[in-house]
């Protein structure tokens, strides 16, 4: 099959389009025909080796963790999904190898949920990682409650834009940092925008003189320090960008795949609570350009790569592993 891969750490120029190894569908996985895959900052951080101590690579690596697509083959133990089901996934494993920037991906069912019916393939692909990050931080870590004031950094970005919407759904007031040209966008999400940069603490204090009840740092550095200075007594602080958060009494969080959380996000999208803004799309073969744009760090919403299919056939493709013989019959003799 065709896909994107890199054989060593480096810049976007290391991303090559061409033949990549065919995915092998394990008992608890499904083969997904990829329609779209979103780009996230962690993708280029993995590509450049910044995640090496956390995620061991098996070169060549196919990048990408976000996906929307169609199930074409369920594993022999899978009852959750069948052929033709439309799904989304945060397909992260504990190593770097078989990502979503390809025509097909073998995805463990623990990473998948049904695709929101009201989202396009591109919008749906942009939901899993950022949606799960925002959902898990706000609902499970910060435990945001009604009538609290929440500070969200980079409120026009992928994680931030979803966080604003979810916090408003929880009944919170949201103050969101953003560049001036994104203020109307943040207002449209339900947030109160404030400009980045010098004077940020004073600007937020002008809106929340008593401080904020919860701060969600997605940037690190000065934004993290400002967040700590803006907390009300008993305020909570979480960062997904800077481990120095521990020095301020906060928590660091790294998103995890969770099928139940992802299904809830799909439902919230269908209920109109959560929307995904796609700023730009690229064909799969131009994934390097998508990485470059994401790495600039000025994206509103999501950048997505797409796979162009000439047919809508949902059968498992010829040439890919079919799980034949005893495994296909369900009598592989493991007992």
matplotlib code that plots the C-alpha trace (Angstrom):
import matplotlib.pyplot as plt

x = [0.0, 1.0, 1.8, 4.2, 7.3, 10.5, 13.6, 15.5, 14.8, 14.9, 12.9, 9.9, 12.2, 12.6, 8.9, 8.8, 5.7, 5.7, 5.2, 5.0, 4.6, 1.1, -0.7, -1.2, -4.6, -4.4, -7.2, -8.3, -7.8, -9.6, -8.3, -9.4, -9.5, -8.2, -10.2, -8.4, -5.7, -5.0, -1.7, -0.8, 2.3, 3.3, 3.7, 6.6, 8.0, 8.1, 9.7, 12.4, 13.2, 11.9, 9.8, 12.5, 12.8, 9.0, 8.2, 10.7, 10.7, 10.7, 12.0, 10.7, 7.9, 4.6, 3.5, 0.1, -2.3, -5.6, -7.8, -11.3, -12.2, -14.1, -13.7, -12.8, -11.8, -12.4, -9.9, -11.1, -11.9, -13.7, -17.4, -17.5, -17.2, -18.1, -17.2, -18.5, -18.6, -17.4, -15.0, -12.6, -9.6, -6.7, -4.5, -1.5, 0.5, 3.5, 6.0, 6.3, 5.7, 2.4, 0.6, -2.3, -0.6, -1.3, -4.0, -4.8, -4.1, -4.6, -6.2, -6.8, -10.5, -9.6, -8.5, -11.7, -15.3, -18.0, -17.6, -20.0, -22.6, -22.7, -18.9, -17.1, -14.2, -11.8, -13.5, -13.9, -10.2, -9.4, -11.4, -9.7, -6.4, -7.4, -10.9, -9.6, -7.0, -9.5, -12.1, -9.8, -8.2, -11.4, -13.7, -11.2, -8.2, -9.4, -12.9, -14.4, -17.7, -20.6, -20.0, -16.2, -13.8, -11.4, -8.3, -7.5, -4.3, -4.1, -7.8, -8.0, -5.7, -6.6, -6.8, -7.8, -10.7, -12.3, -11.5, -13.4, -16.4, -16.3, -15.8, -18.8, -20.8, -19.9, -21.3, -18.0, -16.9, -13.9, -11.1, -9.0, -5.6, -5.3, -3.7, -5.8, -6.9, -8.4, -10.4, -13.7, -13.2, -12.7, -15.8, -17.8, -16.8, -18.1, -14.9, -13.7, -10.4, -7.3, -4.2, -0.9, 2.3, 3.4, 0.7, -1.3, -1.7, -3.1, -5.5, -6.8, -7.0, -9.1, -11.7, -11.3, -10.1, -10.4, -8.3, -9.3, -10.5, -8.8, -6.0, -5.4, -1.9, -1.3, 1.8, 4.3, 7.0, 5.6, 2.0, 2.5, 4.0, 1.2, -1.3, 0.2, 0.1, -3.6, -5.0, -7.6, -7.1, -7.5, -7.3, -6.1, -3.5, -2.8, -0.2, 0.1, 3.1, 5.6, 6.7, 7.7, 4.1, 5.1, 7.1, 3.9, 1.9, 0.1, -0.2, 1.3, -1.0, -0.5, -3.6, -4.4, -6.7, -10.0, -12.9, -15.6, -14.3, -14.0, -17.6, -18.8, -17.0, -18.7, -22.0, -21.2, -20.3, -23.7, -25.4, -23.8, -21.8, -18.4, -17.4, -14.0, -12.5, -10.3, -8.1, -6.3, -6.2, -3.4, -3.4, -1.5, 1.5, 2.0, 2.2, 5.5, 3.9, 1.2, 3.9, 5.7, 2.6, 1.7, 5.2, 4.9, 2.4, -0.1, -2.9, -6.5, -8.1, -6.7, -4.6, -5.7, -4.3, -6.7, -6.6, -8.2, -10.1, -11.5, -14.1, -16.1, -15.5, -15.3, -13.9, -10.4, -8.0, -6.2, -2.6, -3.2, -3.2, -6.6, -6.2, -6.8, -6.8, -7.6, -7.5, -10.2, -12.4, -12.0, -10.3, -6.7, -6.1, -5.1, -7.0]
y = [0.0, 3.7, 5.8, 8.2, 7.0, 8.2, 6.0, 8.4, 11.4, 14.7, 17.5, 17.3, 16.4, 12.9, 12.2, 10.0, 9.0, 5.5, 1.9, 1.0, -2.3, -3.8, -3.8, -7.1, -7.3, -8.7, -10.5, -7.3, -4.9, -3.9, -2.9, 0.7, 2.1, 5.6, 8.6, 11.3, 11.7, 14.8, 16.4, 17.2, 18.8, 15.5, 14.1, 16.4, 16.1, 12.3, 12.7, 14.9, 12.5, 14.6, 11.6, 9.1, 8.4, 7.8, 6.0, 3.6, 3.8, 0.8, 2.3, 2.9, 4.7, 5.6, 8.8, 9.9, 8.9, 10.5, 8.8, 8.6, 5.8, 2.6, -0.8, -3.3, -6.3, -7.0, -9.1, -12.6, -11.4, -8.2, -7.8, -4.0, -3.2, -4.8, -4.3, -1.0, 0.8, 4.3, 5.0, 7.6, 6.7, 7.9, 5.0, 5.4, 2.5, 2.4, 2.5, 4.3, 2.2, 1.8, 5.1, 6.6, 8.4, 5.5, 4.0, 1.5, 1.2, -1.8, -0.1, -1.7, -1.5, 0.3, 3.2, 3.5, 4.8, 5.4, 8.4, 11.3, 11.3, 15.1, 15.6, 15.3, 12.8, 15.7, 17.1, 13.7, 13.0, 16.2, 15.2, 12.2, 13.4, 17.0, 16.0, 13.3, 15.6, 18.4, 15.9, 14.0, 17.2, 19.1, 16.2, 13.9, 15.9, 19.5, 18.3, 21.6, 22.5, 24.9, 28.6, 28.2, 30.4, 28.4, 29.8, 28.0, 28.8, 28.8, 28.8, 28.9, 25.9, 22.2, 21.3, 24.8, 25.2, 21.9, 22.8, 26.1, 24.3, 21.5, 23.9, 26.0, 22.8, 22.1, 25.5, 27.3, 30.7, 30.5, 33.0, 32.0, 33.3, 33.9, 36.2, 39.2, 37.8, 34.8, 36.7, 36.5, 32.8, 32.3, 34.4, 32.2, 29.2, 30.8, 32.1, 35.5, 36.2, 37.9, 38.7, 36.8, 38.4, 41.0, 42.1, 38.9, 38.5, 42.0, 41.5, 38.3, 39.9, 42.6, 39.9, 37.8, 39.9, 37.0, 34.7, 31.6, 28.3, 26.2, 26.8, 24.6, 25.2, 24.0, 26.1, 26.0, 28.5, 32.0, 30.8, 28.3, 30.8, 33.2, 30.5, 29.8, 33.5, 33.7, 30.9, 31.6, 30.1, 26.3, 26.8, 23.8, 23.8, 21.3, 21.4, 19.2, 21.0, 21.7, 19.3, 22.4, 22.5, 20.3, 23.3, 25.3, 22.6, 21.5, 18.3, 17.2, 15.1, 13.0, 11.9, 8.2, 6.2, 5.5, 4.1, 5.2, 8.8, 8.9, 7.6, 10.3, 12.9, 11.5, 11.9, 15.5, 16.3, 14.9, 16.9, 20.1, 20.7, 20.2, 21.3, 20.8, 23.6, 22.4, 25.2, 23.4, 20.0, 18.3, 15.1, 12.2, 12.6, 16.2, 15.2, 16.9, 20.3, 19.6, 18.9, 22.2, 24.2, 22.6, 23.1, 26.9, 26.8, 29.4, 27.1, 27.8, 24.4, 21.5, 20.5, 17.3, 15.0, 13.0, 9.8, 10.0, 6.8, 6.2, 3.6, 3.2, -0.6, -1.7, -5.2, -6.0, -5.1, -7.8, -8.3, -7.3, -10.0, -11.6, -13.6, -16.9, -20.5, -21.4, -17.8, -16.8, -19.8, -18.8, -22.2, -21.1, -23.6, -21.3, -23.2]
z = [0.0, -0.3, 2.7, 4.3, 6.2, 7.7, 8.3, 10.6, 12.8, 11.1, 9.5, 7.2, 4.3, 5.9, 5.1, 2.0, 0.0, -1.5, -0.7, 3.0, 4.7, 4.7, 8.1, 9.9, 11.6, 15.1, 16.9, 18.8, 15.8, 12.7, 9.3, 8.5, 5.1, 5.8, 4.5, 6.4, 9.1, 11.1, 11.9, 15.5, 17.0, 18.6, 15.0, 14.2, 17.7, 17.2, 13.7, 15.1, 18.0, 20.9, 22.1, 21.8, 25.6, 25.7, 22.5, 20.9, 17.1, 14.8, 11.6, 9.0, 10.9, 9.4, 11.3, 12.5, 15.3, 14.2, 11.6, 10.1, 7.8, 7.1, 8.6, 5.9, 8.1, 11.8, 13.8, 14.8, 18.4, 17.4, 18.0, 18.3, 14.6, 11.3, 7.6, 6.4, 9.8, 9.7, 12.6, 14.1, 16.1, 18.2, 17.1, 19.5, 20.7, 23.1, 20.2, 16.9, 13.8, 12.1, 12.0, 10.1, 7.3, 4.9, 2.8, 5.5, 9.2, 11.6, 14.7, 18.1, 19.0, 22.2, 20.1, 18.1, 18.2, 15.6, 13.4, 14.2, 11.4, 11.1, 10.5, 7.3, 7.0, 7.4, 10.5, 12.0, 11.6, 13.5, 16.6, 18.3, 19.8, 20.5, 21.7, 24.0, 25.4, 26.2, 27.5, 29.8, 31.2, 31.8, 32.9, 34.7, 35.9, 36.4, 37.1, 35.9, 37.5, 36.6, 37.2, 37.5, 35.5, 33.3, 31.5, 28.2, 26.4, 22.6, 22.5, 18.7, 18.3, 18.0, 21.7, 22.8, 20.5, 21.7, 25.3, 25.1, 23.7, 26.3, 29.2, 28.1, 27.9, 31.5, 32.4, 33.0, 32.0, 29.6, 29.1, 26.2, 25.0, 21.3, 18.7, 17.8, 14.4, 16.2, 18.8, 16.8, 16.3, 20.1, 20.7, 18.3, 20.4, 23.5, 25.0, 26.1, 24.2, 25.5, 23.7, 24.2, 25.3, 27.8, 30.1, 29.9, 33.6, 33.9, 31.1, 32.6, 36.0, 34.4, 33.4, 36.6, 39.5, 41.9, 39.7, 37.7, 39.2, 36.6, 34.1, 31.1, 29.7, 26.1, 25.5, 28.4, 29.3, 30.0, 29.5, 32.3, 34.6, 33.9, 34.6, 38.0, 38.9, 37.9, 40.0, 42.7, 46.1, 45.6, 41.9, 39.7, 37.0, 34.3, 31.5, 28.4, 27.2, 30.1, 32.8, 34.8, 35.9, 38.8, 40.2, 40.4, 42.2, 39.0, 37.0, 33.7, 31.5, 28.4, 26.6, 26.3, 23.9, 25.5, 23.4, 25.8, 26.0, 22.2, 21.8, 24.1, 22.0, 18.9, 20.6, 21.7, 18.1, 16.9, 19.6, 18.3, 21.4, 19.7, 16.2, 14.5, 12.4, 9.6, 8.4, 5.5, 3.9, 1.9, -0.1, 1.5, -0.8, 0.5, 4.2, 4.5, 3.7, 6.3, 8.8, 7.9, 8.3, 11.7, 12.9, 12.4, 15.4, 14.1, 13.0, 13.7, 14.4, 12.5, 9.5, 7.8, 5.1, 2.9, 0.9, -2.5, -3.3, -6.7, -5.5, -2.3, -2.1, 1.6, 1.1, 2.5, -0.3, -2.3, -1.2, 2.4, 5.1, 5.3, 8.5, 6.6, 7.6, 11.2, 12.4, 9.9, 11.0, 14.7, 15.6, 15.9, 18.6, 21.4, 24.1]

ax = plt.figure().add_subplot(projection="3d")
ax.plot(x, y, z, "-o")
ax.set_aspect("equal")
plt.show()
